[in-house]
């Protein structure tokens, strides 16, 4: 039960992260930073998301 809840939580976090990446992408497009700025923003968002998930897994395994 606990593992299932954690998997659901990480899946939800992934969905929120993907939505945030898309939102940042559209914001950068509207701000005329262009393609490169959007890619940088999405990369930073993905790195932060991976860091959050790995820290959550470390806390869960303790």
C-alpha distances in whole Angstrom, upper triangle without the diagonal:
4,6,5,6,9,10,11,12,14,15,16,18,20,21,23,24,26,27,28,30,32,33,34,36,38,39,40,42,43,45,47,45,45,43,43,41,39,38,38,36,33,33,33,30,28,29,27,24,24,24,22,19,20,20,17,16,18,17,13,15,17
4,5,5,6,9,10,11,12,14,15,16,18,20,21,22,24,26,27,28,30,31,33,34,36,37,39,40,42,43,45,43,43,41,41,39,37,36,35,33,31,31,30,27,26,26,25,22,21,21,19,16,17,17,14,13,15,13,10,11,13
4,5,5,6,9,10,11,12,14,15,16,18,20,21,22,24,25,27,29,30,31,33,35,36,37,39,40,41,43,41,41,39,39,37,35,33,33,32,29,28,28,26,24,24,23,20,19,20,17,14,15,16,12,11,13,13,9,10,13
4,5,5,6,9,10,10,12,14,15,17,18,20,21,23,24,26,27,29,30,31,33,34,36,37,39,40,42,41,40,38,38,37,34,33,33,31,28,28,28,25,23,24,23,20,19,21,18,15,17,18,14,13,16,16,12,14,17
4,5,5,6,9,10,10,12,14,15,16,18,20,21,22,24,26,27,28,30,32,33,34,36,37,38,40,39,39,37,37,36,33,32,32,30,27,27,27,24,22,23,22,18,19,20,17,14,16,16,13,12,15,14,11,14,16
4,5,5,6,9,10,10,12,14,15,16,18,20,21,22,24,25,26,28,30,31,32,34,36,37,39,37,37,35,35,33,31,29,29,27,25,25,24,21,20,20,19,15,15,16,13,11,12,13,9,9,12,11,8,11,13
4,5,5,6,9,10,10,12,14,15,16,18,20,21,23,24,25,27,29,30,31,33,35,36,37,36,35,33,33,32,29,28,28,26,23,23,23,20,18,19,18,15,14,16,14,11,13,14,11,10,14,14,11,13,16
4,6,5,6,9,10,11,12,14,15,17,18,20,21,22,24,26,27,28,30,32,33,34,36,35,35,33,33,31,28,28,28,26,23,24,24,20,19,20,19,15,16,18,15,12,15,16,13,13,16,16,13,16,19
4,5,5,6,9,10,10,12,14,15,16,18,20,21,22,24,26,27,28,30,31,32,34,33,33,31,31,30,27,26,26,24,21,22,21,18,17,18,16,13,14,15,12,10,13,13,10,11,14,13,11,15,17
4,5,5,6,9,10,10,12,14,15,16,18,20,21,22,24,25,26,28,30,31,33,31,31,29,28,27,24,23,23,21,19,19,18,15,14,15,14,10,10,12,9,7,10,11,8,9,13,13,11,14,17
4,5,5,6,9,10,11,12,14,15,17,18,20,21,23,24,26,27,29,30,32,30,30,28,28,27,24,23,23,21,18,19,19,16,14,16,15,11,12,15,12,10,13,15,12,13,16,17,15,17,20
4,5,5,6,8,10,11,12,14,15,16,18,20,21,22,24,26,27,28,30,29,29,27,28,26,23,23,23,21,18,19,19,15,15,17,15,12,13,15,13,11,15,16,13,14,18,17,16,19,22
4,5,5,6,9,10,10,12,14,15,16,18,20,21,22,24,25,26,28,27,27,25,25,24,21,20,20,18,15,16,16,12,11,13,11,8,10,12,9,8,12,13,11,12,16,15,15,18,20
4,5,5,6,9,10,10,12,14,15,16,18,20,21,22,24,25,27,25,25,23,23,22,19,18,18,16,13,14,14,11,9,12,11,7,9,12,10,9,12,14,12,14,17,17,17,19,22
4,5,5,6,9,10,11,12,14,15,17,18,20,21,23,24,26,25,24,23,23,22,19,18,19,17,14,16,16,12,12,15,14,10,13,15,13,12,16,17,16,17,20,21,20,22,25
4,5,5,6,9,10,10,12,14,15,16,18,20,21,22,24,23,23,22,22,21,18,18,18,15,13,15,15,11,11,14,12,9,12,14,12,12,16,17,15,17,20,20,20,23,25
4,5,5,6,9,10,10,12,14,15,16,18,20,21,22,21,21,19,19,18,15,15,15,12,10,11,11,7,7,10,9,6,10,12,10,11,14,15,14,16,19,20,20,22,25
4,5,5,6,9,10,10,12,14,15,16,18,20,21,20,19,17,18,17,13,13,14,12,9,11,12,9,8,12,12,9,12,14,14,13,16,18,18,19,22,23,23,25,27
4,5,5,6,9,10,11,12,14,15,16,18,20,19,19,18,19,17,14,15,16,13,11,14,14,10,11,15,14,12,15,17,16,16,19,21,20,21,24,25,24,27,30
4,5,5,6,8,10,10,12,14,15,16,18,17,18,17,17,15,12,13,13,10,9,12,11,8,10,13,11,10,14,15,14,15,18,19,19,21,24,24,24,27,29
4,5,5,6,9,10,11,12,14,15,17,15,15,14,14,12,9,10,10,7,5,9,9,6,8,11,11,10,13,15,15,16,18,20,20,22,24,25,25,28,30
4,5,5,6,9,10,11,12,14,15,15,14,13,14,13,9,11,12,10,8,11,12,10,11,15,15,13,16,19,18,19,22,23,23,25,27,28,28,31,33
4,5,5,6,9,10,11,12,14,14,14,14,15,13,10,12,13,10,9,13,13,11,13,16,15,15,18,20,19,20,23,24,24,26,28,29,29,32,34
4,5,5,6,9,10,10,12,11,12,12,13,10,7,10,10,7,7,11,10,9,11,14,13,14,17,18,18,20,22,23,23,26,28,28,29,32,34
4,5,5,6,9,10,11,10,9,9,10,8,5,8,9,7,7,10,11,10,12,15,15,15,18,20,20,21,24,25,26,27,30,31,31,34,36
4,5,5,6,8,10,10,10,10,13,11,8,11,13,10,10,14,15,13,16,19,19,18,21,23,23,24,27,28,28,30,33,33,34,36,38
4,5,5,6,9,9,10,12,13,10,8,12,13,10,11,15,14,13,16,19,18,19,22,23,23,24,27,28,28,31,33,33,34,37,38
4,5,5,6,5,7,8,9,6,6,9,10,8,10,13,13,13,16,18,18,19,21,23,23,25,27,28,29,31,33,34,35,37,39
4,5,5,6,6,7,10,8,7,10,12,11,12,15,16,16,18,20,21,21,24,26,26,27,30,31,32,34,36,36,37,40,42
4,5,8,8,11,13,11,10,14,15,13,15,18,18,18,20,23,23,23,26,28,28,29,32,33,33,35,37,38,39,41,43
4,6,8,11,12,10,10,14,14,12,15,18,17,17,20,22,22,23,26,27,27,29,32,32,33,35,37,38,39,41,43
4,5,9,10,9,10,13,14,13,15,18,18,19,21,23,24,25,27,28,29,31,33,34,35,37,39,40,41,43,45
4,7,7,5,7,10,10,10,13,15,15,16,19,20,21,22,25,26,27,29,30,31,33,35,36,37,39,41,42
4,6,6,6,9,10,11,13,15,16,17,19,20,22,23,25,26,27,29,31,32,33,35,37,38,39,41,43
4,6,5,6,9,10,11,12,14,15,16,18,20,21,23,24,26,27,29,30,32,33,35,36,37,39,41
4,5,5,6,9,10,11,12,14,15,17,18,20,21,23,24,26,27,29,30,32,33,35,36,37,39
4,5,5,6,9,10,11,12,14,15,17,18,20,21,23,24,26,27,29,30,32,33,35,36,38
4,5,5,6,9,10,11,12,14,15,16,18,20,21,22,24,26,27,29,30,32,33,35,37
4,5,5,6,9,10,10,12,14,15,16,18,20,21,22,24,26,27,29,30,31,33,35
4,6,5,6,9,10,11,12,14,15,17,18,20,21,23,24,26,27,29,30,32,33
4,5,5,6,9,10,11,12,14,15,17,18,20,21,23,24,26,27,28,30,32
4,5,5,6,9,10,10,12,14,15,16,18,20,21,22,24,26,27,28,31
4,5,5,6,9,10,11,12,14,15,16,18,20,21,23,24,26,27,29
4,5,5,6,9,10,11,12,14,15,17,18,20,21,23,24,26,28
4,6,5,6,9,10,11,12,14,15,16,18,20,21,22,24,26
4,5,5,6,9,10,11,12,14,15,16,18,20,21,22,25
4,5,5,6,9,10,11,12,14,15,17,18,20,21,23
4,6,5,6,9,10,11,12,14,15,17,18,20,22
4,5,5,6,9,10,11,12,14,15,16,18,20
4,5,5,6,9,10,11,12,14,15,16,19
4,6,5,6,9,10,11,12,14,15,17
4,6,5,6,9,10,11,12,14,16
4,5,5,6,9,10,10,12,15
4,5,5,6,9,10,11,13
4,5,5,6,9,10,11
4,5,5,6,9,10
4,5,5,6,9
4,5,5,6
4,6,5
4,6
4
